[in-house]
């Protein structure tokens, strides 16, 4: 179980699938300016999902991650950047973003690498800000003392 994205977006002008993470953006392919009402909450969603994964599983990036929407792909890519940011706190957000892009080397991102670098930088900045305020929110929850094994079957006493 995890938190998935509900966001899908394609540029109305050129049909490039991308997600506007800030109001000041333009389409990475055709340059169409983004109207305010088309900006999304992808950064907030990414951080909520990352925190959920970290608290429940102890990691950002889950082994079994199914992508249903474009936002889910953004999450998966950002989890790589968050993992790098957590392991190298001395690295700047820009450097983390660039390192994540190089490690991912996604062919499908070629038309909008700069856009993704900005998104990664914003996610890392948000993560570091939230983790500085409440570091315990980003730690794995303790395992229960008595694990739950499902419903116990009561045998017929007749």
C-alpha positions in Angstrom: 0.0 0.0 0.0 1.2 3.5 -0.8 -0.1 6.9 -1.8 -0.5 7.3 -5.6 -0.9 10.4 -7.7 -4.2 11.5 -9.3 -2.4 13.9 -11.7 -2.3 13.6 -15.4 -1.5 16.5 -17.7 -0.8 17.1 -21.4 0.0 20.5 -23.0 -3.2 21.6 -24.9 -1.0 23.1 -27.7 1.5 20.3 -28.4 0.2 17.3 -26.4 3.5 16.8 -24.5 2.8 14.9 -21.3 4.4 16.8 -18.4 3.3 18.1 -15.0 3.4 21.8 -14.1 4.8 22.0 -10.6 4.8 25.8 -10.4 2.7 28.6 -11.8 5.6 30.3 -13.6 6.3 27.4 -16.0 5.9 27.1 -19.7 5.6 23.9 -21.7 9.1 22.4 -22.0 8.4 21.5 -25.7 6.4 24.3 -27.3 6.9 27.1 -24.7 3.2 27.7 -24.1 2.9 29.8 -21.0 1.0 28.0 -18.2 -2.2 29.7 -17.0 -2.5 29.8 -13.2 -5.4 27.3 -13.2 -3.3 24.6 -14.8 -0.6 24.5 -12.0 -0.7 21.2 -10.0 0.1 20.1 -6.5 2.6 17.5 -7.7 5.3 18.6 -5.2 3.0 18.3 -2.2 1.7 14.9 -3.4 5.2 13.7 -4.0 6.3 14.6 -0.5 3.2 13.1 1.1 3.8 9.8 -0.8 7.5 9.8 0.0 6.9 10.4 3.7 4.3 7.6 3.8 6.7 5.2 2.2 9.5 6.2 4.5 7.4 5.8 7.6 5.8 2.5 6.7 8.6 0.8 4.7 11.8 2.7 5.7 12.5 3.7 2.1 11.3 6.2 -0.5 11.4 4.0 -3.6 9.4 0.8 -3.4 10.3 -2.3 -5.2 6.9 -2.8 -6.7 5.7 0.5 -8.1 2.9 0.5 -10.6 2.3 3.7 -12.6 -1.2 4.4 -13.5 -0.9 8.1 -14.1 1.8 10.5 -15.2 2.1 11.7 -11.6 3.1 8.2 -10.5 6.1 8.3 -12.9 7.1 11.7 -11.4 6.9 10.2 -7.9 9.1 7.3 -8.9 11.7 9.6 -10.5 11.6 12.0 -7.5 12.1 9.1 -5.0 15.5 8.5 -6.6 16.4 12.2 -6.0 15.1 12.0 -2.4 17.2 8.9 -1.8 20.3 10.7 -3.0 19.4 13.8 -0.9 19.0 11.8 2.2 22.3 10.0 1.7 24.3 13.1 0.8 22.9 16.0 3.0 25.9 18.2 2.1 25.0 18.1 -1.6 23.0 21.1 -2.9 19.5 20.5 -4.2 20.7 21.4 -7.8 23.5 18.8 -7.6 21.1 16.2 -6.2 18.7 16.9 -9.1 21.5 16.6 -11.7 22.8 13.4 -10.1 19.3 11.9 -10.1 18.9 12.8 -13.8 22.2 11.2 -14.7 21.4 8.0 -12.7 17.9 7.7 -14.2 19.1 8.4 -17.7 15.5 8.2 -18.9 15.2 8.4 -22.7 11.6 9.5 -22.4 12.6 12.6 -20.4 14.9 14.0 -23.2 12.5 16.7 -24.3 12.2 18.1 -20.8 15.3 17.3 -18.8 15.5 20.9 -17.5 11.9 20.8 -16.4 12.6 17.6 -14.4 15.7 19.1 -12.9 13.6 21.9 -11.6 11.0 19.5 -10.3 13.7 17.4 -8.5 15.3 20.5 -7.0 11.9 21.7 -5.7 11.1 18.3 -4.2 14.5 18.0 -2.5 14.1 21.6 -1.1 10.7 20.7 0.2 11.9 17.5 1.7 14.9 19.2 3.5 12.6 21.9 4.8 10.1 19.5 6.2 12.7 17.1 7.6 14.5 20.0 9.4 11.2 21.0 11.1 10.1 17.5 12.0 12.8 14.9 11.5 10.8 12.2 13.2 8.1 12.4 10.5 10.7 10.9 8.1 11.7 7.9 10.2 10.4 4.4 9.9 7.6 3.6 12.4 8.6 0.8 14.8 7.4 -2.7 14.0 4.5 -3.9 16.2 5.4 -6.1 19.1 2.9 -8.8 18.1 2.7 -9.1 14.3 -0.7 -9.4 12.8 -1.1 -12.7 10.9 -4.7 -12.3 9.8 -7.9 -13.7 11.2 -7.6 -16.7 13.5 -9.8 -19.6 12.5 -11.9 -20.9 15.3 -12.4 -24.6 15.1 -15.8 -26.2 15.4 -16.3 -27.5 19.0 -19.3 -29.8 18.2 
